[in-house]
Amino acid sequence: MNREMLVASLKKDLEPWDIIVIGGGATGLGAALEAVTRGYRTLLLEQVDFAKSTSSKSTKLVHGGVRYLAQGDVSLVREASVERGLLAANAPHLVRNLAFVIPTFNFWENLKYTIGLKMYDWLAGRLSLGKSTHISRSATLARLSTLKQEHLAGGVLYHDGQFDDSRLAINLAQSISDNGGTVLNYMRVTGLRKDGFGNISGLTVKDTLGGGEEIYLNTRAVINATGVFADDVLEMDNPAAPKSIAASQGVHLVLDSDFLPGHNALMIPSTSDGRVLFIVPWHNKVVMGTTDTPVKHISLEPRALEEEIAFILRTAGQYLSRAPQRSDVRSVWAGLRPLAAARAEGHKTKEISRSHKIIVSKSNLITIIGGKWTTYRRMAEDVIHKLEVVLKWKETVSATPHLKIHGATDKVNWEDPWYFYGSDVLHLHQMVARQPDLQEELSREYHIIKAQVVWAVKEEMARNIEDFLARRTRLLFLDAKEALRIAPAVARIMAEELHKDEHWVATQISSFAEEANGYLLK
């Protein structure tokens, strides 16, 4: 994972790659891991940082999709429930079993949700994370002590998975590397090259950290896994390509844990806009979301709309004994879902299927859109299978259903603030033992020390302070003010590791401040 060495090697490498994957989010990382573990010479290119866009901005749930069951999409729920179980087994340091409670207010709600969630259990089969059951009013309040008590009849308890999205992305990048593949962030694809038959035979990329030099690469196949940016690559291939993406914005707010103490999550099954809303404990904070707002403008850092913020606060206030206010919000973020565009106009985004879709262009460019984190592995399996069929390659068998992800360990102490490093935590402790000065605290409340910055640069390809503060640790997502406070210290540590000057430090602090301000509620 030494970026500079990998870039130097790439510039000299004239050997054709078997598969180049464009996009370093959930879909691209999954596809690259699927490819390399099937024996293909694989390269993954990400235009900014791994999981920078949609894939770091989820609700942090690995779930079958209770709402999809209500919509009658049984096959998607079954697929997601199976994948949830596999991911829990393959990344046990990142995926944990979380109990959810749906509060009920009359007999019919008790009956409806109990029956529905029994079906949810049944679809998961032996990979179920626990049985759902109706619980009494007192048991509901014991689990959710800050729930409003008026008219409460009881609750329905069910189980789903919770994870850390961008930490899984980093571990997938490391897994690709562990298995002989190459992954590079800050590599923007600028053009596709074709042979005399009109088939893709290579591409040009710019190293945006290395002065923008263009690099020419040869390849036998290209997978476009760029999420909400998929149409950009499709248009690069064919300027007349129809739009494939219907983007939908989802917003989350983060509060202190006293709004929902303990380790149980609250699921509100029917909001005023017909969605579900989750209030979930995560990293000793509480995440509330999400929304579903169709958007036309696609950007790397979308911003929450005032009406989305008000909707989440208002809905949470209807269920919590202490209604959260704007001043209680530690961080707010927005992400864009790359939904497959509906064929007919007028569909609401919450009605567009979350299942994935594979598009094969005349040039044999393979594009995968839609889907979600929970099914990333199945999406990868499908897209590599499709590639083999289209290109008439010998079909291979997936090696990923039971492949342990980098960092996997069964000895997880969820109370340890460094639990998300998994088996790598041992190396971090060894680093501190060798260099005691690395134990210097940067943030006491969030248990961040100097060693983590050094580790992120050396082992996790972090190349700017946002990489570290947003995705190697989750501080920007948990407490934007604290992230801003420690940003100068992080910049100086990274500058030392990367041999950068004071101008770089000043530029980093300034650009991060501009971005972090979008995570603060004014």
C-alpha positions as CSV (number, residue, x, y, z in Angstrom):
1,M,0.0,0.0,0.0
2,N,3.0,2.3,-0.6
3,R,1.4,4.7,-3.1
4,E,4.5,6.4,-4.4
5,M,6.2,3.0,-5.2
6,L,3.0,1.8,-6.9
7,V,2.7,4.9,-9.1
8,A,6.4,4.6,-10.1
9,S,5.8,1.0,-11.0
10,L,2.6,1.8,-12.9
11,K,4.4,4.3,-15.2
12,K,6.9,1.6,-16.3
13,D,4.3,-1.2,-16.6
14,L,3.5,-1.9,-20.3
15,E,2.0,-5.3,-19.6
16,P,-1.8,-5.3,-20.2
17,W,-3.9,-5.6,-17.1
18,D,-6.6,-8.3,-17.2
19,I,-9.1,-6.0,-15.5
20,I,-9.0,-2.3,-14.6
21,V,-11.8,-1.2,-12.2
22,I,-12.7,2.5,-12.2
23,G,-14.1,3.5,-8.8
24,G,-12.9,3.0,-5.2
25,G,-16.3,2.8,-3.4
26,A,-18.1,-0.3,-2.2
27,T,-18.9,-1.6,-5.7
28,G,-15.5,-1.0,-7.3
29,L,-13.5,-2.4,-4.3
30,G,-15.8,-5.5,-4.3
31,A,-15.3,-6.0,-8.0
32,A,-11.5,-5.7,-7.8
33,L,-11.3,-8.2,-4.9
34,E,-13.6,-10.6,-6.8
35,A,-11.4,-10.3,-9.8
36,V,-8.0,-10.6,-8.2
37,T,-9.1,-13.7,-6.1
38,R,-10.2,-15.4,-9.3
39,G,-6.6,-15.0,-10.6
40,Y,-7.0,-11.9,-12.8
41,R,-4.2,-9.3,-12.9
42,T,-6.3,-6.4,-11.4
43,L,-5.9,-2.7,-11.0
44,L,-8.3,-0.4,-9.2
45,L,-8.2,3.4,-9.8
46,E,-10.1,5.9,-7.6
47,Q,-10.3,9.6,-8.6
48,V,-10.1,10.9,-5.0
49,D,-9.9,8.7,-1.9
50,F,-11.4,5.3,-1.3
51,A,-15.1,5.6,-0.2
52,K,-14.9,9.5,-0.5
53,S,-18.3,9.7,-2.0
54,T,-21.5,7.6,-1.3
55,S,-19.7,4.7,0.3
56,S,-18.6,6.6,3.5
57,K,-22.1,8.2,4.0
58,S,-24.4,5.3,4.7
59,T,-26.6,4.7,7.7
60,K,-23.9,2.2,8.9
61,L,-26.3,-0.8,8.6
62,V,-25.7,-4.2,7.1
63,H,-29.3,-5.1,6.6
64,G,-31.7,-7.2,4.6
65,G,-33.9,-4.2,4.1
66,V,-37.1,-4.2,6.2
67,R,-38.6,-1.5,3.9
68,Y,-38.0,-3.6,0.8
69,L,-40.0,-6.4,2.4
70,A,-42.9,-3.9,2.9
71,Q,-42.6,-3.1,-0.8
72,G,-42.8,-6.8,-1.7
73,D,-39.2,-7.1,-3.0
74,V,-38.7,-10.5,-1.4
75,S,-35.8,-11.6,-3.6
76,L,-33.8,-8.5,-2.7
77,V,-34.4,-9.0,1.0
78,R,-33.4,-12.7,0.7
79,E,-30.2,-11.8,-1.2
80,A,-29.3,-9.0,1.2
81,S,-30.0,-11.2,4.3
82,V,-27.7,-13.9,3.0
83,E,-24.9,-11.3,2.2
84,R,-25.4,-9.7,5.6
85,G,-24.6,-13.1,7.2
86,L,-21.5,-13.6,5.0
87,L,-20.2,-10.2,5.7
88,A,-20.6,-10.6,9.5
89,A,-18.5,-13.8,9.2
90,N,-15.9,-12.3,6.9
91,A,-15.4,-9.0,8.7
92,P,-16.2,-9.8,12.3
93,H,-14.1,-6.8,13.5
94,L,-16.4,-4.4,11.7
95,V,-19.9,-6.0,11.6
96,R,-21.8,-6.4,14.8
97,N,-25.2,-7.7,15.7
98,L,-27.5,-4.8,16.7
99,A,-30.9,-5.1,18.4
100,F,-33.6,-2.8,16.9
101,V,-36.9,-1.9,18.5
102,I,-40.0,-0.7,16.6
103,P,-42.3,1.0,19.1
104,T,-45.9,0.1,18.7
105,F,-49.0,2.0,19.8
106,N,-51.9,-0.4,19.4
107,F,-52.7,-4.1,19.0
108,W,-52.7,-4.0,15.2
109,E,-49.2,-2.5,15.0
110,N,-48.0,-5.2,17.3
111,L,-49.5,-7.9,15.1
112,K,-48.4,-6.3,11.7
113,Y,-44.8,-5.7,12.6
114,T,-44.4,-9.0,14.5
115,I,-45.6,-11.0,11.5
116,G,-43.6,-8.9,9.0
117,L,-40.4,-9.4,11.0
118,K,-41.0,-13.1,11.4
119,M,-41.0,-13.2,7.6
120,Y,-37.7,-11.2,7.7
121,D,-36.2,-13.9,10.0
122,W,-37.4,-16.7,7.7
123,L,-35.8,-15.1,4.6
124,A,-32.4,-14.9,6.3
125,G,-32.6,-18.6,7.2
126,R,-29.6,-20.0,9.1
127,L,-27.8,-16.6,8.5
128,S,-30.3,-14.8,10.7
129,L,-28.7,-12.7,13.4
130,G,-31.4,-13.4,15.9
131,K,-35.2,-14.0,16.3
132,S,-37.6,-11.2,16.2
133,T,-40.3,-11.0,18.9
134,H,-43.0,-8.8,20.4
135,I,-41.9,-7.2,23.7
136,S,-43.9,-5.6,26.4
137,R,-44.2,-1.8,27.1
138,S,-41.8,-2.1,30.1
139,A,-39.3,-4.2,28.1
140,T,-39.4,-1.6,25.3
141,L,-38.6,1.2,27.7
142,A,-35.9,-0.8,29.3
143,R,-34.2,-1.0,26.0
144,L,-35.0,2.5,24.8
145,S,-35.0,4.6,28.0
146,T,-35.4,7.9,26.2
147,L,-38.5,6.9,24.2
148,K,-41.7,8.9,24.7
149,Q,-44.1,6.9,26.9
150,E,-47.4,8.4,25.9
151,H,-49.7,5.9,24.2
152,L,-46.9,3.3,23.9
153,A,-48.3,-0.2,23.8
154,G,-45.0,-2.2,23.4
155,G,-42.5,-2.9,20.7
156,V,-41.2,-5.5,18.3
157,L,-37.5,-6.5,18.7
158,Y,-35.5,-7.6,15.7
159,H,-31.8,-8.0,14.7
160,D,-29.7,-6.5,12.0
161,G,-26.1,-5.7,11.4
162,Q,-24.1,-2.6,12.0
163,F,-20.7,-1.7,10.5
164,D,-18.3,1.1,9.7
165,D,-18.5,1.7,6.0
166,S,-15.3,3.6,5.1
167,R,-13.2,1.3,7.4
168,L,-14.6,-1.7,5.5
169,A,-13.5,0.1,2.3
170,I,-10.0,0.6,3.5
171,N,-9.8,-3.1,4.6
172,L,-11.1,-4.2,1.2
173,A,-8.4,-2.1,-0.5
174,Q,-5.8,-3.8,1.8
175,S,-7.4,-7.2,0.9
176,I,-7.0,-6.6,-2.8
177,S,-3.3,-5.7,-2.2
178,D,-2.9,-8.7,0.1
179,N,-4.1,-10.9,-2.8
180,G,-1.7,-9.5,-5.4
181,G,-3.9,-6.7,-6.9
182,T,-3.0,-3.0,-7.1
183,V,-5.2,-0.2,-5.7
184,L,-4.5,3.5,-6.2
185,N,-6.4,6.6,-4.9
186,Y,-6.1,10.1,-6.5
187,M,-5.9,8.6,-10.0
188,R,-8.5,10.2,-12.3
189,V,-9.3,8.4,-15.6
190,T,-9.2,11.0,-18.3
191,G,-9.9,8.9,-21.4
192,L,-10.6,5.5,-22.8
193,R,-8.7,4.0,-25.7
194,K,-10.1,1.5,-28.3
195,D,-8.6,-0.9,-30.7
196,G,-9.4,-1.1,-34.5
197,F,-12.6,-3.0,-33.7
198,G,-14.0,-0.3,-31.3
199,N,-13.3,-2.4,-28.2
200,I,-11.7,-0.8,-25.1
201,S,-8.0,-1.6,-25.0
202,G,-6.6,0.9,-22.6
203,L,-7.1,4.2,-20.8
204,T,-5.3,7.3,-19.7
205,V,-5.1,8.4,-16.1
206,K,-3.8,11.5,-14.3
207,D,-2.0,11.2,-10.9
208,T,-3.7,14.2,-9.3
209,L,-1.1,14.1,-6.4
210,G,1.9,14.0,-8.7
211,G,1.5,17.1,-10.8
212,G,-1.2,15.7,-13.1
213,E,1.1,13.7,-15.3
214,E,-0.8,11.4,-17.7
215,I,-0.2,7.7,-17.6
216,Y,-1.2,5.3,-20.4
217,L,-2.4,1.8,-19.4
218,N,-3.2,-1.3,-21.4
219,T,-6.0,-3.6,-20.4
220,R,-8.2,-6.5,-21.6
221,A,-11.3,-5.2,-19.7
222,V,-12.7,-2.2,-17.9
223,I,-15.3,-2.1,-15.2
224,N,-17.0,1.2,-14.6
225,A,-18.0,1.1,-10.9
226,T,-18.1,4.8,-10.3
227,G,-21.5,5.0,-8.6
228,V,-23.2,8.4,-9.1
229,F,-20.4,9.3,-11.6
230,A,-21.1,6.3,-13.9
231,D,-22.6,8.5,-16.6
232,D,-19.4,10.4,-16.9
233,V,-17.5,7.3,-17.9
234,L,-20.3,6.1,-20.1
235,E,-20.2,9.4,-21.9
236,M,-16.4,9.1,-22.2
237,D,-17.1,5.9,-24.0
238,N,-20.0,7.2,-26.1
239,P,-21.1,10.8,-25.9
240,A,-24.6,9.9,-26.9
241,A,-25.0,7.3,-24.1
242,P,-28.4,7.7,-22.3
243,K,-28.5,8.6,-18.6
244,S,-28.2,5.6,-16.3
245,I,-28.3,7.2,-12.9
246,A,-31.2,8.6,-10.9
247,A,-29.4,10.2,-7.9
248,S,-31.1,10.4,-4.5
249,Q,-29.8,12.3,-1.5
250,G,-29.7,10.8,2.0
251,V,-28.9,12.9,5.0
252,H,-27.8,11.9,8.5
253,L,-27.4,13.9,11.7
254,V,-25.2,12.9,14.6
255,L,-26.1,13.5,18.3
256,D,-24.4,12.7,21.6
257,S,-25.2,9.3,23.0
258,D,-27.5,10.6,25.8
259,F,-30.3,11.0,23.3
260,L,-30.4,7.2,23.0
261,P,-28.1,5.5,25.6
262,G,-27.1,1.9,25.4
263,H,-26.8,-0.6,22.5
264,N,-30.3,-0.7,21.1
265,A,-31.4,1.1,17.9
266,L,-34.8,2.7,17.3
267,M,-36.5,2.1,14.0
268,I,-39.5,4.3,13.1
269,P,-41.3,2.3,10.4
270,S,-43.5,5.0,8.8
271,T,-42.5,8.7,8.6
272,S,-44.5,11.5,7.1
273,D,-42.8,10.9,3.7
274,G,-43.4,7.2,3.8
275,R,-39.9,6.2,4.6
276,V,-38.4,4.5,7.7
277,L,-36.1,6.5,10.0
278,F,-33.3,4.9,12.0
279,I,-31.8,6.3,15.3
280,V,-28.7,4.2,15.8
281,P,-25.9,4.1,18.4
282,W,-22.5,4.3,16.6
283,H,-19.0,5.0,17.9
284,N,-20.5,6.3,21.2
285,K,-22.7,8.8,19.3
286,V,-26.2,8.5,17.8
287,V,-26.8,8.6,14.0
288,M,-30.2,9.7,12.8
289,G,-31.4,9.2,9.2
290,T,-32.1,9.1,6.4
291,T,-33.9,11.1,3.8
292,D,-34.6,10.4,0.1
293,T,-34.5,13.5,-2.0
294,P,-34.1,13.3,-5.8
295,V,-31.3,15.5,-7.0
296,K,-30.1,16.6,-10.4
297,H,-26.7,18.0,-9.5
298,I,-24.1,15.3,-8.7
299,S,-21.1,16.3,-6.6
300,L,-18.5,14.7,-4.3
301,E,-19.7,16.7,-1.3
302,P,-23.4,17.2,-1.5
303,R,-24.9,19.4,1.3
304,A,-27.9,18.7,3.4
305,L,-31.0,20.8,2.6
306,E,-32.7,22.7,5.4
307,E,-35.9,20.8,4.9
308,E,-34.1,17.5,5.3
309,I,-32.5,18.6,8.5
310,A,-35.8,19.9,9.8
311,F,-37.6,16.6,8.8
312,I,-35.1,14.4,10.7
313,L,-35.2,16.6,13.8
314,R,-39.0,16.8,13.7
315,T,-39.5,13.1,13.3
316,A,-37.0,12.2,16.0
317,G,-38.7,14.7,18.3
318,Q,-42.0,12.8,17.9
319,Y,-40.5,9.7,19.4
320,L,-37.8,10.8,21.9
321,S,-38.6,12.3,25.3
322,R,-36.1,15.0,24.7
323,A,-36.6,16.5,21.2
324,P,-33.2,17.2,19.6
325,Q,-32.5,20.7,18.5
326,R,-30.1,22.1,15.8
327,S,-27.7,23.1,18.6
328,D,-27.4,19.4,19.6
329,V,-26.1,18.2,16.2
330,R,-22.4,17.3,16.2
331,S,-22.2,16.6,12.5
332,V,-24.4,16.5,9.4
333,W,-23.6,14.8,6.2
334,A,-25.3,14.0,2.9
335,G,-24.6,11.2,0.4
336,L,-26.0,10.4,-3.0
337,R,-27.4,7.0,-3.9
338,P,-26.6,5.8,-7.4
339,L,-30.0,4.4,-8.2
340,A,-30.6,2.8,-11.6
341,A,-32.7,5.3,-13.5
342,A,-36.4,4.3,-13.9
343,R,-37.5,3.6,-17.5
344,A,-40.6,5.7,-17.0
345,E,-40.7,9.2,-15.8
346,G,-42.3,10.1,-12.5
347,H,-41.1,7.4,-10.2
348,K,-40.2,8.5,-6.7
349,T,-36.6,7.5,-5.8
350,K,-37.8,5.4,-2.8
351,E,-39.8,3.3,-5.3
352,I,-36.8,2.7,-7.6
353,S,-35.4,-0.7,-6.9
354,R,-32.2,-0.8,-4.9
355,S,-31.1,-3.9,-6.8
356,H,-28.1,-3.5,-9.0
357,K,-28.0,-3.3,-12.8
358,I,-25.2,-4.2,-15.2
359,I,-24.8,-2.3,-18.6
360,V,-22.7,-3.7,-21.4
361,S,-21.6,-1.0,-24.0
362,K,-20.7,-1.8,-27.6
363,S,-17.1,-1.3,-26.7
364,N,-17.4,-4.0,-24.0
365,L,-17.2,-1.4,-21.3
366,I,-19.0,-3.1,-18.3
367,T,-20.9,-0.7,-16.0
368,I,-22.5,-1.6,-12.7
369,I,-24.9,0.7,-11.0
370,G,-27.4,0.6,-8.1
371,G,-27.1,-1.8,-5.2
372,K,-25.9,-1.0,-1.6
373,W,-23.1,-1.8,0.8
374,T,-24.8,-5.0,2.2
375,T,-24.8,-6.7,-1.3
376,Y,-21.4,-5.4,-2.5
377,R,-19.9,-8.9,-2.7
378,R,-22.9,-10.3,-4.6
379,M,-22.7,-7.4,-7.0
380,A,-19.0,-8.1,-7.5
381,E,-19.7,-11.7,-8.2
382,D,-22.4,-10.8,-10.8
383,V,-20.3,-8.2,-12.6
384,I,-17.2,-10.5,-13.0
385,H,-19.4,-13.4,-14.2
386,K,-21.0,-11.0,-16.7
387,L,-17.6,-9.8,-17.9
388,E,-16.5,-13.4,-18.5
389,V,-19.6,-14.2,-20.5
390,V,-19.4,-11.0,-22.6
391,L,-15.7,-11.3,-23.4
392,K,-16.0,-15.1,-23.8
393,W,-13.4,-15.8,-21.1
394,K,-13.2,-19.1,-19.4
395,E,-15.7,-18.9,-16.5
396,T,-14.1,-19.0,-13.0
397,V,-15.6,-19.6,-9.6
398,S,-16.0,-17.0,-6.9
399,A,-13.5,-17.2,-4.0
400,T,-15.1,-14.5,-1.9
401,P,-18.2,-16.1,-0.1
402,H,-16.0,-17.1,2.8
403,L,-12.9,-15.0,2.2
404,K,-11.8,-13.2,5.4
405,I,-11.3,-9.4,4.9
406,H,-8.0,-7.8,6.0
407,G,-8.1,-7.2,9.7
408,A,-10.6,-9.9,10.5
409,T,-10.4,-11.3,14.0
410,D,-12.9,-13.1,16.2
411,K,-11.4,-11.5,19.3
412,V,-13.3,-8.2,19.2
413,N,-13.6,-5.9,22.2
414,W,-16.4,-3.5,21.1
415,E,-15.5,-1.3,24.1
416,D,-12.0,-0.7,22.8
417,P,-12.1,2.6,20.9
418,W,-9.6,1.1,18.4
419,Y,-11.7,-2.1,17.8
420,F,-12.1,-1.2,14.1
421,Y,-8.5,-1.9,13.3
422,G,-9.1,-5.6,14.0
423,S,-5.9,-7.7,13.9
424,D,-3.9,-4.6,12.8
425,V,-4.3,-3.1,16.3
426,L,-1.4,-5.3,17.4
427,H,0.9,-3.6,14.9
428,L,-0.3,-0.2,16.1
429,H,0.6,-1.0,19.7
430,Q,4.0,-2.3,18.5
431,M,4.6,1.0,16.7
432,V,3.9,2.9,19.9
433,A,6.2,0.6,21.9
434,R,9.0,1.3,19.5
435,Q,8.3,5.1,19.3
436,P,6.8,6.2,22.6
437,D,6.4,9.8,21.3
438,L,3.7,8.5,18.9
439,Q,1.5,8.0,22.0
440,E,0.9,11.8,22.1
441,E,-2.9,12.5,22.3
442,L,-4.5,14.6,19.6
443,S,-8.1,14.1,20.9
444,R,-8.7,12.7,24.3
445,E,-12.5,12.4,23.9
446,Y,-12.1,10.4,20.7
447,H,-9.0,8.4,21.7
448,I,-6.9,9.6,18.7
449,I,-3.2,9.6,19.0
450,K,-0.3,10.5,16.8
451,A,0.5,6.9,15.9
452,Q,-2.8,6.5,14.1
453,V,-1.9,9.3,11.7
454,V,1.5,7.7,11.0
455,W,-0.2,4.3,10.5
456,A,-2.8,5.8,8.1
457,V,-0.1,7.3,5.9
458,K,2.2,4.2,5.9
459,E,-0.4,1.4,5.8
460,E,-3.7,2.8,4.6
461,M,-2.7,5.2,1.8
462,A,-4.0,8.3,3.5
463,R,-2.6,11.3,1.6
464,N,-4.3,14.3,3.0
465,I,-5.8,15.3,6.4
466,E,-9.4,14.7,5.2
467,D,-8.5,11.1,4.4
468,F,-7.5,10.6,8.0
469,L,-10.1,12.7,9.8
470,A,-13.1,11.6,7.6
471,R,-12.4,8.0,6.6
472,R,-9.4,6.4,8.5
473,T,-10.9,7.7,11.7
474,R,-14.5,8.9,11.6
475,L,-14.0,12.1,13.5
476,L,-15.5,14.5,10.9
477,F,-18.6,12.4,10.9
478,L,-18.8,12.2,14.6
479,D,-17.8,15.7,15.7
480,A,-17.0,18.3,13.0
481,K,-15.8,20.9,15.6
482,E,-13.3,18.5,17.1
483,A,-12.1,17.5,13.7
484,L,-11.4,21.2,12.9
485,R,-9.6,21.6,16.2
486,I,-7.1,18.8,15.6
487,A,-6.7,19.4,11.9
488,P,-3.5,21.5,12.2
489,A,-1.8,18.9,14.3
490,V,-2.7,16.1,11.9
491,A,-1.5,18.2,9.0
492,R,2.0,18.6,10.6
493,I,2.3,14.9,11.4
494,M,1.3,14.0,7.8
495,A,3.7,16.6,6.4
496,E,6.6,15.0,8.3
497,E,5.7,11.5,7.0
498,L,5.1,12.7,3.4
499,H,8.1,15.1,3.3
500,K,5.8,18.1,2.7
501,D,6.5,21.8,3.4
502,E,4.7,24.5,5.4
503,H,2.8,25.6,2.3
504,W,1.3,22.2,2.0
505,V,0.3,22.3,5.7
506,A,-1.4,25.7,5.3
507,T,-3.2,24.5,2.1
508,Q,-4.4,21.3,3.8
509,I,-5.7,23.2,6.9
510,S,-7.5,25.7,4.7
511,S,-9.2,23.2,2.3
512,F,-10.2,20.9,5.2
513,A,-11.8,23.8,7.1
514,E,-13.8,24.7,4.0
515,E,-15.1,21.1,3.7
516,A,-15.7,20.6,7.4
517,N,-17.8,23.7,7.7
518,G,-20.3,21.9,5.5
519,Y,-20.7,19.3,8.3
520,L,-21.5,21.9,10.9
521,L,-25.0,23.3,11.6
522,K,-24.8,27.0,11.8
